[in-house]
Amino acid sequence: MVQFDSMDKHISKNAETEHLASDVIHYREYKILLQPDRFTSKNGFLEFWGAASKTLKKLGLKVDVDEHAFDSQVREVLFYDTPQFDLYNHHFILRKRTFYDQGWPRPEHELTFKYRDPELKNAAAVEVRPQLGGHDEVKFKEELLLERDRLGGMRSVYSHGCVLTSPKIELDRGVEDITRAFPTLKKIDIRPRTKMALVNNVAVEEVQNTMGVIHFGHHFRGKTTIAIWRSRALERSLSGEFAFQCKFDRLEEVNKESLELSEEFYKKVQLDCAEWIKLGTTKTAMVYGLGAAEHLKNRE
């Protein structure tokens, strides 16, 4: 798991986030969904990295390849919501992630609660800090996603969330237990005793490889991963993902040429690896889409 130092002072010049103390945007994560049938073994990771590396070479980008790049990390990913998907339909995501070592789950887990919206001001307006101690980090980041219907473009969503380590929260009880931990959910009109449950009864197995760091110049760089999500119940792959995440203090102070180069790579690798790409969705939306479509109103 990648750890970042948390910021403890307000450093944004953006008027839409000036009311926030420390959770202003420090990350830009570029995500590309990949066709799941390309990842039936470790060869899928090798082949895609080989294809993406050709684009890196075309643009003259330096890469520090991780010495354990092809050692996979396994995690279990679970989403919790009401039967009517009330959280997700109001742009909230509640996700539990458990890490495995040599096939065995670690005693601690990671709980993420976040609000995701295409409008920066909407994401900034939501208070995601929990009403309990022990939250490790608040993250506010811009996520770059594929356009819905064509290659070579990008669109933004803003993710405002917090990460907690093994909190004492019962996820499969009434929603009132969750709202006590995250009071912002009281703004949603849900009956307090509405049951929370595992979304579509889907337990996702995530296999991820950390490939290394791509350098875009002027100290702007992105930690790069390739991952595959599989449904244990369905015994099939749901989606692959190629992603790189850049960290900074102020986005407006990132070198303009470096920022443009990161976007150029993001767009060009889509075109160069077109046969690998999966358009029109996100990984979370795919898990929700495996169930009752009539309940799903959030179209990420």
Disulfide bonds with the S-S distance in Angstrom:
none
